[in-house]
Amino acid sequence: MSTECLSDDEWSGLAKQLEDYHSVFSKFWSMGKPTVTREIPTCAVSFDRAGQQIMWTINPDFWSTLSEKGRLFAIAHECMHVIFSHGIRSTELLKTMDAGTLNAAMDIAVNSHLESHYGFRRDEVEPEGVRYIWLDEVLPGEPAGKSFEYYANALLRKNPDAKLKNGASPNRESGGGSGKPQTVDDHKDLAGFGGGDLADMLKRTLDSGNTEELAEIAKSDATPEMEKGAAVAAKGLRAGKHPGDTVLEIASAKWIRPKPRWESVVKKWALRAADEFAEAPVWTQQSRRIDPSIMGDCMLPALGESEGDEKRRIRVSFFLDTSGSCISYAGRFFKAARTLDPRRFDVKLYCFDTRVYQTDLKTATVYGGGGTSFSIIERHIQAEMASQGSAYPHAVWVLSDGYGNDVHPEAPRRWHWFLTAGGSREYGIPADSHVHNLSDFE
């Protein structure tokens, strides 16, 4: 095995793009760089109990046929199998149903969910000449949003002969070229997902902010018996007994949810900002495609290349209060600033007391340590705008205990405050700005 077809840049780039669909997808994908083998036809996910991690495997030939959207879909598809606990749920059913029928049913549930909830389009994700398994094509007239067990029984009703445990099904092809629908991935290692080891790993690695959403995702493929069993287990009345309720129990049990890290606020804002502050067209005399001799006084929108990449990036400023009560948060505050993609965000980092000190993202040196002035932040921003001819920052992040003087920002709703434990918002923080109490986080 090797990693011959997946560079570090592609691996990390896919992780960032997966955030646009769901952070759980990105989290699972980031657990380890996939290995490459031709021993499986497409791709697969497995659980390494010894290493306590999710393992990814991809066939380089299959990977090369996928578009970028197709690769994101394949990754999300694997994640959904894990979230739905398809492997362990299928264990008992394999005693009476053939693997092909179950494989098809699992893909119906997953593909239908990804298409309806996350906006994936089948014409963008299928390799050329290949058809995946879609509910309306394989089981026309059957309702969406049912469990994979429901779809397995529907397939059996449609093809009674498939009930024989023969290892193949007329509803599922293991390879392309036949024109028949095929599964996205290889399911043979899914049975390894489930039980206490997986539950412990998910508790350690998933952000608690994901758990309620994770529960809703899992419920979309759960049977009523699973939901009831998970709810009882979550209350500590007994260990989970129903196959496949591992994820539901984790997501339903309030007592196992740690508080989210406050840095996640910055991360979520960045995802929204990438869309909200996307580059807008500027008006110019000359179109890139139309002869200027026929333009006259007409003005058309263009992409604004004259502004330059530097000026088109989203401007973000971080200000750390370096008084004694806040200095211990410096490392995490600076690390949160570094999570913003420098290709899209122009990040500037400052310390402040009664003066403002610019510091460097690489060294993150802390300056100051005296009293606290909030108004000095706005004065610094205005002075920088005047000297550099720049616009007001798209976001101003301040970490402080809240004890400073009044500040009247030009754009108060662009200010985000992290208040340390015991801090106050009554001493100068504008009412229109956003306040996040660190005590609400871990």
C-alpha positions as CSV (number, residue, x, y, z in Angstrom):
1,M,0.0,0.0,0.0
2,S,1.1,3.6,-0.6
3,T,-0.2,7.1,-0.9
4,E,0.8,7.6,-4.5
5,C,-2.3,9.3,-5.8
6,L,-3.1,11.7,-2.9
7,S,-0.8,14.6,-2.2
8,D,-0.7,16.4,1.2
9,D,-2.2,19.4,-0.4
10,E,-5.2,17.5,-1.9
11,W,-5.8,15.7,1.4
12,S,-5.9,18.9,3.4
13,G,-7.8,20.7,0.7
14,L,-10.5,18.1,0.7
15,A,-10.8,18.4,4.5
16,K,-11.4,22.1,4.2
17,Q,-14.0,21.7,1.4
18,L,-15.8,19.0,3.5
19,E,-16.4,21.6,6.1
20,D,-18.9,23.3,3.7
21,Y,-21.0,20.1,3.9
22,H,-20.6,19.1,7.6
23,S,-17.7,19.4,10.0
24,V,-18.1,15.7,10.9
25,F,-17.1,14.7,7.4
26,S,-13.9,16.8,7.6
27,K,-13.1,15.5,11.1
28,F,-13.4,11.8,10.0
29,W,-11.3,12.5,6.8
30,S,-8.6,14.3,8.8
31,M,-8.0,11.3,11.1
32,G,-5.4,9.8,8.8
33,K,-4.2,10.1,5.3
34,P,-5.7,7.3,3.1
35,T,-3.7,4.3,1.9
36,V,-3.9,3.3,-1.7
37,T,-4.4,-0.2,-3.0
38,R,-5.9,-2.0,-6.0
39,E,-7.1,-4.8,-3.8
40,I,-10.5,-3.1,-3.5
41,P,-12.5,-1.9,-6.5
42,T,-13.4,1.7,-5.3
43,C,-12.9,2.9,-1.8
44,A,-13.5,1.7,1.8
45,V,-13.4,2.8,5.4
46,S,-12.5,0.6,8.4
47,F,-11.9,1.0,12.1
48,D,-8.5,0.2,13.5
49,R,-9.3,-0.9,17.1
50,A,-5.6,-1.2,18.1
51,G,-4.8,2.3,16.9
52,Q,-8.3,3.7,17.8
53,Q,-8.8,5.5,14.5
54,I,-10.8,5.4,11.3
55,M,-8.8,4.1,8.3
56,W,-9.4,5.2,4.7
57,T,-8.4,3.1,1.7
58,I,-8.8,4.1,-2.0
59,N,-8.2,2.5,-5.3
60,P,-6.1,4.9,-7.4
61,D,-7.8,3.9,-10.7
62,F,-11.3,4.6,-9.2
63,W,-10.0,7.9,-7.6
64,S,-8.7,9.1,-11.0
65,T,-12.2,8.8,-12.5
66,L,-13.8,11.1,-9.9
67,S,-14.3,14.8,-10.3
68,E,-13.6,17.0,-7.2
69,K,-17.3,16.9,-6.3
70,G,-17.2,13.1,-6.9
71,R,-14.3,12.7,-4.4
72,L,-16.1,14.8,-1.8
73,F,-19.2,12.7,-2.3
74,A,-17.3,9.5,-1.9
75,I,-15.8,10.7,1.4
76,A,-19.1,11.9,2.7
77,H,-20.7,8.6,1.6
78,E,-18.2,6.6,3.7
79,C,-18.8,8.9,6.7
80,M,-22.5,8.3,6.4
81,H,-22.0,4.5,6.6
82,V,-20.2,5.1,9.9
83,I,-22.7,7.5,11.3
84,F,-25.6,5.2,10.3
85,S,-23.7,2.2,11.9
86,H,-24.4,0.2,8.8
87,G,-21.7,-2.4,9.4
88,I,-22.8,-3.7,12.8
89,R,-26.5,-3.3,11.9
90,S,-26.0,-5.6,8.9
91,T,-24.3,-8.4,10.8
92,E,-27.5,-10.1,11.9
93,L,-29.3,-9.5,8.6
94,L,-26.4,-11.2,6.7
95,K,-27.6,-14.5,8.2
96,T,-30.8,-14.3,6.1
97,M,-30.2,-11.8,3.3
98,D,-27.5,-11.8,0.7
99,A,-24.7,-9.2,0.8
100,G,-25.7,-7.7,-2.5
101,T,-29.2,-6.7,-1.3
102,L,-27.9,-5.2,1.9
103,N,-25.1,-3.3,0.1
104,A,-27.7,-1.8,-2.3
105,A,-30.0,-0.9,0.6
106,M,-27.2,0.8,2.5
107,D,-26.3,2.9,-0.5
108,I,-29.9,3.8,-1.2
109,A,-30.2,5.2,2.3
110,V,-26.8,7.1,2.2
111,N,-27.1,8.5,-1.4
112,S,-30.6,9.6,-0.8
113,H,-29.6,11.5,2.4
114,L,-26.6,13.1,0.8
115,E,-28.6,14.3,-2.2
116,S,-31.5,15.7,-0.2
117,H,-29.7,17.1,2.8
118,Y,-26.3,18.3,1.5
119,G,-27.0,19.3,-2.1
120,F,-24.9,16.7,-3.9
121,R,-26.0,16.2,-7.5
122,R,-25.8,12.8,-9.0
123,D,-24.6,14.2,-12.4
124,E,-21.7,15.9,-10.7
125,V,-20.5,13.0,-8.5
126,E,-20.9,9.9,-10.7
127,P,-17.8,8.9,-12.7
128,E,-18.3,8.9,-16.5
129,G,-20.2,5.9,-17.6
130,V,-21.1,4.8,-14.1
131,R,-24.4,4.8,-12.3
132,Y,-24.7,4.8,-8.5
133,I,-27.7,3.4,-6.7
134,W,-30.4,6.0,-6.2
135,L,-33.8,5.5,-4.6
136,D,-36.0,6.8,-7.4
137,E,-34.2,4.6,-10.0
138,V,-33.9,1.3,-8.1
139,L,-37.1,1.5,-6.0
140,P,-39.4,4.0,-7.8
141,G,-42.4,5.0,-5.6
142,E,-40.8,4.1,-2.3
143,P,-40.6,7.0,0.2
144,A,-37.4,8.8,1.1
145,G,-36.0,9.0,4.6
146,K,-36.5,5.4,5.6
147,S,-33.9,3.1,7.2
148,F,-31.7,0.8,5.2
149,E,-33.5,-2.2,6.6
150,Y,-36.7,-0.8,5.1
151,Y,-35.1,-0.5,1.7
152,A,-33.6,-4.0,2.0
153,N,-37.0,-5.5,2.5
154,A,-38.3,-3.4,-0.4
155,L,-35.6,-4.9,-2.6
156,L,-36.6,-8.4,-1.5
157,R,-40.3,-7.7,-2.3
158,K,-39.2,-6.5,-5.8
159,N,-36.8,-9.5,-6.3
160,P,-37.9,-12.4,-4.0
161,D,-35.1,-14.6,-5.4
162,A,-32.5,-12.3,-3.8
163,K,-33.5,-13.5,-0.4
164,L,-31.3,-16.6,-0.9
165,K,-28.0,-16.0,0.7
166,N,-26.0,-16.4,-2.5
167,G,-23.6,-13.5,-2.2
168,A,-24.9,-11.7,-5.3
169,S,-27.9,-9.6,-6.1
170,P,-29.6,-8.5,-9.3
171,N,-29.8,-5.1,-7.8
172,R,-26.1,-4.6,-7.3
173,E,-23.1,-4.8,-9.5
174,S,-19.6,-4.8,-8.1
175,G,-18.0,-3.2,-11.1
176,G,-18.7,-0.6,-13.8
177,G,-19.4,-1.0,-17.4
178,S,-22.6,-3.1,-17.2
179,G,-24.9,-0.1,-17.1
180,K,-26.5,-1.4,-13.9
181,P,-26.3,0.7,-10.7
182,Q,-23.3,0.0,-8.6
183,T,-22.2,0.8,-5.0
184,V,-20.0,3.7,-4.4
185,D,-17.7,1.8,-2.1
186,D,-16.5,-1.5,-0.7
187,H,-18.6,-2.5,2.4
188,K,-16.6,-5.6,3.6
189,D,-14.9,-3.8,6.5
190,L,-17.9,-1.9,7.8
191,A,-18.7,-4.7,10.3
192,G,-15.8,-3.5,12.3
193,F,-17.6,-0.3,13.2
194,G,-19.6,-0.5,16.4
195,G,-19.4,-1.2,20.1
196,G,-17.5,0.5,23.0
197,D,-14.2,1.1,21.2
198,L,-15.8,3.1,18.4
199,A,-18.0,5.0,20.9
200,D,-15.0,5.9,23.0
201,M,-13.1,7.1,19.9
202,L,-16.0,9.3,18.7
203,K,-16.4,10.8,22.2
204,R,-12.8,11.9,22.2
205,T,-12.6,13.2,18.6
206,L,-16.0,14.8,17.9
207,D,-16.7,18.4,18.9
208,S,-19.7,18.5,21.2
209,G,-21.2,21.1,18.9
210,N,-21.7,18.3,16.4
211,T,-23.5,15.9,18.6
212,E,-27.0,17.1,18.2
213,E,-26.6,17.4,14.4
214,L,-25.1,14.0,14.5
215,A,-28.1,12.6,16.3
216,E,-30.4,14.1,13.7
217,I,-28.4,12.5,10.9
218,A,-28.3,9.1,12.5
219,K,-32.1,9.2,13.2
220,S,-32.8,9.6,9.5
221,D,-31.7,6.0,9.0
222,A,-32.7,4.6,12.4
223,T,-35.5,2.2,13.1
224,P,-38.0,3.1,15.9
225,E,-36.5,0.3,18.0
226,M,-33.0,1.7,17.7
227,E,-34.1,5.2,18.7
228,K,-35.9,3.9,21.8
229,G,-32.9,1.7,22.8
230,A,-30.5,4.6,22.3
231,A,-32.6,7.0,24.5
232,V,-32.7,4.4,27.3
233,A,-29.0,3.7,27.1
234,A,-28.2,7.4,27.1
235,K,-30.0,7.8,30.4
236,G,-27.6,5.2,31.9
237,L,-30.4,2.6,32.5
238,R,-28.5,-0.1,30.5
239,A,-25.9,-0.7,28.0
240,G,-26.9,-0.4,24.3
241,K,-28.2,-3.7,23.0
242,H,-29.6,-2.9,19.6
243,P,-27.2,-3.3,16.7
244,G,-26.2,0.1,15.3
245,D,-27.3,2.4,18.1
246,T,-23.7,3.4,19.0
247,V,-23.8,6.8,17.3
248,L,-27.3,7.5,18.5
249,E,-26.3,6.8,22.1
250,I,-23.3,9.1,21.8
251,A,-25.4,11.9,20.3
252,S,-28.3,11.4,22.7
253,A,-26.4,11.2,26.0
254,K,-26.1,14.7,27.3
255,W,-23.8,13.6,30.1
256,I,-21.0,12.7,27.7
257,R,-20.9,16.0,25.8
258,P,-18.0,18.1,26.7
259,K,-18.4,21.8,26.1
260,P,-17.2,23.1,22.7
261,R,-13.8,24.9,22.4
262,W,-14.3,28.6,22.1
263,E,-12.0,28.6,19.0
264,S,-14.8,26.9,17.2
265,V,-16.6,30.3,17.1
266,V,-13.9,31.7,14.9
267,K,-14.0,28.6,12.7
268,K,-17.7,28.8,12.2
269,W,-17.6,32.5,11.4
270,A,-14.9,31.9,8.8
271,L,-17.1,29.4,7.0
272,R,-19.9,32.0,6.8
273,A,-17.6,34.9,5.9
274,A,-16.2,33.0,2.9
275,D,-19.7,33.2,1.4
276,E,-20.9,36.5,2.9
277,F,-17.9,38.5,1.8
278,A,-17.2,36.8,-1.5
279,E,-15.7,39.0,-4.1
280,A,-18.3,41.3,-5.6
281,P,-18.0,42.6,-9.2
282,V,-16.7,46.1,-9.8
283,W,-17.8,48.3,-12.6
284,T,-15.4,49.1,-15.3
285,Q,-15.4,50.7,-18.7
286,Q,-13.9,47.7,-20.5
287,S,-15.2,44.2,-20.5
288,R,-12.8,41.4,-20.9
289,R,-14.8,39.9,-23.7
290,I,-16.2,42.9,-25.6
291,D,-14.3,45.2,-28.0
292,P,-14.0,48.6,-26.3
293,S,-14.6,50.3,-29.6
294,I,-18.3,49.4,-29.4
295,M,-18.8,50.0,-25.7
296,G,-19.4,53.8,-25.8
297,D,-20.4,55.0,-22.3
298,C,-21.7,51.6,-21.3
299,M,-20.3,50.0,-18.2
300,L,-20.3,46.3,-17.5
301,P,-19.4,44.3,-14.4
302,A,-15.9,42.7,-14.3
303,L,-14.1,40.6,-11.8
304,G,-11.9,43.5,-10.5
305,E,-8.4,42.1,-11.3
306,S,-7.0,45.6,-10.8
307,E,-7.7,45.4,-7.1
308,G,-5.2,42.6,-6.7
309,D,-5.4,39.4,-4.6
310,E,-4.2,41.2,-1.5
311,K,-7.1,43.6,-1.4
312,R,-9.7,41.0,-2.2
313,R,-8.9,38.9,0.8
314,I,-11.2,39.1,3.8
315,R,-9.6,41.4,6.4
316,V,-9.6,40.1,10.0
317,S,-7.9,41.7,13.0
318,F,-7.2,39.9,16.3
319,F,-6.6,41.9,19.5
320,L,-5.3,40.3,22.7
321,D,-5.7,42.1,26.0
322,T,-2.3,41.6,27.6
323,S,-3.4,42.5,31.1
324,G,-2.7,39.7,33.7
325,S,-6.1,38.1,33.6
326,C,-6.0,37.4,29.8
327,I,-2.4,36.5,29.1
328,S,-2.9,32.8,29.7
329,Y,-5.2,32.6,26.7
330,A,-2.5,34.0,24.3
331,G,-1.5,30.6,22.8
332,R,-5.0,29.5,22.0
333,F,-6.1,32.9,20.7
334,F,-3.1,33.1,18.3
335,K,-3.7,29.5,17.2
336,A,-7.3,30.4,16.4
337,A,-6.0,33.2,14.2
338,R,-3.7,30.8,12.3
339,T,-6.7,28.5,11.4
340,L,-7.9,31.1,8.8
341,D,-6.7,30.3,5.3
342,P,-4.2,33.0,4.3
343,R,-5.3,32.6,0.7
344,R,-8.8,33.9,1.6
345,F,-8.1,35.9,4.8
346,D,-5.8,38.8,5.5
347,V,-5.1,38.2,9.2
348,K,-3.4,40.8,11.4
349,L,-2.5,40.0,15.0
350,Y,-2.1,42.6,17.8
351,C,-1.6,42.9,21.5
352,F,-3.0,45.9,23.4
353,D,-3.0,47.5,26.8
354,T,-3.2,51.3,26.6
355,R,-1.3,51.0,23.3
356,V,-1.6,48.7,20.4
357,Y,1.4,46.4,19.5
358,Q,1.4,44.5,16.2
359,T,2.8,41.0,16.5
360,D,3.6,38.2,14.1
361,L,1.5,35.1,13.3
362,K,4.6,32.9,13.2
363,T,6.3,34.0,16.4
364,A,3.1,35.2,18.3
365,T,5.2,37.4,20.6
366,V,3.2,39.0,23.4
367,Y,3.7,42.7,24.1
368,G,2.4,45.1,26.7
369,G,1.0,44.2,30.1
370,G,-0.3,47.5,31.5
371,G,-3.8,48.8,31.8
372,T,-6.7,48.3,29.3
373,S,-8.1,50.7,26.7
374,F,-10.7,49.6,24.2
375,S,-10.9,52.9,22.4
376,I,-7.2,52.6,21.4
377,I,-8.2,49.6,19.2
378,E,-10.7,51.7,17.1
379,R,-8.2,54.6,16.9
380,H,-5.6,52.2,15.6
381,I,-8.0,50.8,13.0
382,Q,-8.9,54.2,11.8
383,A,-5.3,55.3,11.6
384,E,-4.4,52.2,9.6
385,M,-7.3,52.8,7.2
386,A,-6.1,56.4,6.6
387,S,-2.5,55.5,6.1
388,Q,-3.0,52.4,3.9
389,G,-6.2,53.5,2.1
390,S,-7.8,50.2,3.3
391,A,-11.4,49.5,4.2
392,Y,-12.7,48.7,7.6
393,P,-11.9,45.1,8.7
394,H,-14.6,42.5,8.0
395,A,-14.1,41.2,11.6
396,V,-12.4,42.4,14.7
397,W,-11.8,39.7,17.4
398,V,-11.0,40.9,20.9
399,L,-10.1,38.7,23.9
400,S,-10.4,40.6,27.1
401,D,-11.8,40.5,30.6
402,G,-14.1,43.4,29.6
403,Y,-12.7,46.0,32.0
404,G,-11.7,48.9,29.8
405,N,-13.0,52.2,28.6
406,D,-15.8,53.0,26.2
407,V,-15.3,52.3,22.5
408,H,-17.5,53.4,19.6
409,P,-16.6,51.4,16.6
410,E,-17.5,52.5,13.1
411,A,-18.9,49.0,12.5
412,P,-19.8,47.5,16.0
413,R,-21.5,44.4,14.5
414,R,-18.2,43.4,13.1
415,W,-16.7,43.2,16.6
416,H,-16.5,39.8,18.4
417,W,-15.5,39.7,22.0
418,F,-14.2,36.7,24.0
419,L,-14.8,37.5,27.7
420,T,-12.7,35.6,30.2
421,A,-14.2,34.0,33.3
422,G,-15.4,36.7,35.7
423,G,-15.3,39.3,32.9
424,S,-17.9,42.0,32.4
425,R,-19.6,43.5,29.3
426,E,-20.7,46.6,31.2
427,Y,-17.5,48.6,30.9
428,G,-17.3,49.8,27.4
429,I,-18.3,46.9,25.1
430,P,-20.8,48.1,22.5
431,A,-24.2,46.7,22.8
432,D,-24.4,45.8,19.0
433,S,-21.2,43.7,19.0
434,H,-21.0,40.0,19.5
435,V,-20.0,38.7,23.0
436,H,-18.9,35.1,23.7
437,N,-18.3,34.1,27.3
438,L,-15.4,31.7,27.7
439,S,-17.2,30.2,30.7
440,D,-19.7,28.8,28.2
441,F,-17.0,26.8,26.5
442,E,-14.4,24.3,27.8
